[in-house]
Amino acid sequence: METRIRPLKVAEVAEALGLSVACVRAWIASRRIGFVRLGRAIRIPHAEVERLIQAGTVPARERRNGR
């Protein structure tokens, strides 16, 4: 049996990312984050949250000469 993970509500995404609901809604309005519209409800797939995290991740620098 395949288990499905339900898409997240705007408030759940905001909490998970440590952002305000208004920020997530602004990202939706500007199409910075993908979403699913189910009637009037807006849901964000987990894959989209992961994409945001990957796109925003800045890799650590290697230390040079003991600095």
N, C-alpha and C positions, 0 to 999 in steps of 0.2 A: 504494500500500500504506500502510495506517495504522500508524504506530508507536505502541506503547503504552508508557507509563512504568509500571514496576512499583511497587506501593505500598511504602513504607519500613518497615523493621523498627524496633522501639522504640529499639534502640541507635543506629540511624542518625539517627532524629529527635532523640534526645538530643544526639548529636554535632553535628548541623547547627544546633541552637538553643543550644548551649553549656550544656546542662542535664544533670543526672544522669539515669540510667535510672530511678531510683526516683521522681524528680519526674514524668517522662513517664508512668510507670505509675500514679502517684497521680492525674494528670489524666485518665487513661483510666477509672480506678475511679470518679471523681466526674463523669464524662461532660463534662469541660471541653473535651476534644478528641475529635473523631469518629474512629472506627476501624472496621476490617473484621475480623471473626473468621472465620478459615478453619480449622475444626476447633479445635485448641488454639492455633494461631498467631494472633497479633494483628499487623495491618498498618495503617499510617496512610497515607491518600492524600496526594499532594503538595498537592492543593487545600486540604486541611485544615491543612497546615503554613502555606501562604500565608495562609489565613484568620486563623490565630493571629497571624501577623506583622502583617497589616493591622489587626486589632482592637487590638493592643498598641502600635501606632505612635503616638507623640505628636508632633504637628507642631511645627516650630520656630516661635519667636516672631519677629516683626519687631522690629528695633531701633528705638527711638524716641529722637529728639533726640541722636544720637551716643553713646548709652550702650551 
